[in-house]
Amino acid sequence: MLSIILSLILAALLGVLFLGVWYIRQLLVLLRDMEDTKEDLLFRVADFSAHVKSLHEMEMFYGDQTLGGLIEHSRDLTEFLDHWGTHFIQQEEEETLGEEV
């Protein structure tokens, strides 16, 4: 009788352990996908910024204040997204670690 109870407890513990490992793996996959998305977004904004900068440097647009403002805006957007992405991922990791304890 005792061996049956111990076997059931062991099976339950193994089940909980399996679910915990699966859950942590899913969270890590989600964090990796979010990091990849952030990197892609930053690359696209930087590419856009470089494109606008190249337009601004063309002879017919050189010194255009509108394009200059657009360059500054894209630079600010890149910095904001980088800061936001880093902060968001750190916050998610802290929440995940808090749930595990």
C-alpha positions as CSV (number, residue, x, y, z in Angstrom):
1,M,0.0,0.0,0.0
2,L,2.8,2.4,0.9
3,S,4.6,1.7,-2.4
4,I,1.4,2.6,-4.3
5,I,1.1,5.9,-2.5
6,L,4.8,6.7,-3.0
7,S,4.5,5.7,-6.7
8,L,1.5,8.1,-7.1
9,I,3.4,10.9,-5.4
10,L,6.4,10.3,-7.6
11,A,4.3,10.3,-10.7
12,A,2.6,13.6,-9.6
13,L,6.0,15.2,-8.9
14,L,7.3,14.1,-12.3
15,G,4.2,15.5,-13.9
16,V,4.7,18.8,-12.2
17,L,8.4,18.9,-13.1
18,F,7.6,18.1,-16.7
19,L,5.0,20.9,-16.8
20,G,7.4,23.3,-15.2
21,V,10.2,22.6,-17.7
22,W,7.7,22.9,-20.6
23,Y,6.4,26.2,-19.3
24,I,9.9,27.7,-18.8
25,R,10.8,26.5,-22.3
26,Q,7.7,28.3,-23.8
27,L,8.7,31.5,-21.9
28,L,12.2,31.3,-23.3
29,V,10.9,30.8,-26.8
30,L,8.6,33.8,-26.4
31,L,11.5,36.0,-25.1
32,R,13.7,35.0,-28.0
33,D,10.9,35.8,-30.5
34,M,10.4,39.2,-28.8
35,E,14.1,39.9,-29.0
36,D,14.2,39.0,-32.7
37,T,11.2,41.2,-33.4
38,K,12.9,44.1,-31.5
39,E,16.1,43.6,-33.5
40,D,14.2,43.5,-36.8
41,L,12.2,46.7,-35.8
42,L,15.4,48.5,-34.9
43,F,17.1,47.4,-38.1
44,R,14.1,48.7,-40.2
45,V,14.1,52.1,-38.4
46,A,17.9,52.4,-38.8
47,D,17.5,51.5,-42.5
48,F,14.8,54.2,-42.9
49,S,17.0,56.7,-41.1
50,A,19.9,56.0,-43.4
51,H,17.6,56.4,-46.4
52,V,16.3,59.8,-45.3
53,K,19.9,60.8,-44.5
54,S,21.0,59.9,-48.0
55,L,18.1,62.0,-49.4
56,H,19.1,64.9,-47.2
57,E,22.6,64.8,-48.5
58,M,21.5,64.9,-52.1
59,E,22.3,68.2,-53.8
60,M,18.7,69.1,-54.5
61,F,17.6,68.4,-50.8
62,Y,20.8,69.5,-49.0
63,G,20.0,71.5,-45.9
64,D,16.2,70.8,-46.1
65,Q,14.9,71.4,-42.6
66,T,12.0,69.0,-43.1
67,L,14.4,66.1,-43.9
68,G,16.7,67.2,-41.1
69,G,13.8,67.0,-38.7
70,L,12.9,63.6,-40.1
71,I,16.4,62.4,-39.5
72,E,16.3,63.6,-35.9
73,H,12.9,62.1,-35.4
74,S,14.1,58.7,-36.7
75,R,17.2,58.9,-34.5
76,D,15.0,59.6,-31.4
77,L,12.6,56.7,-32.4
78,T,15.5,54.3,-32.7
79,E,16.8,55.2,-29.2
80,F,13.3,55.0,-27.7
81,L,12.6,51.6,-29.3
82,D,16.0,50.3,-28.1
83,H,15.4,51.5,-24.5
84,W,11.8,50.3,-24.5
85,G,12.7,46.8,-25.9
86,T,15.5,46.4,-23.3
87,H,13.3,47.6,-20.5
88,F,10.4,45.4,-21.6
89,I,12.5,42.3,-21.8
90,Q,14.1,42.9,-18.4
91,Q,10.6,43.5,-16.9
92,E,9.3,40.2,-18.4
93,E,12.4,38.3,-17.1
94,E,11.8,39.8,-13.6
95,E,8.2,38.8,-13.7
96,T,9.0,35.3,-14.9
97,L,11.6,34.9,-12.1
98,G,9.1,36.2,-9.6
99,E,6.5,33.6,-10.6
100,E,9.0,30.7,-10.3
101,V,9.9,31.5,-6.7
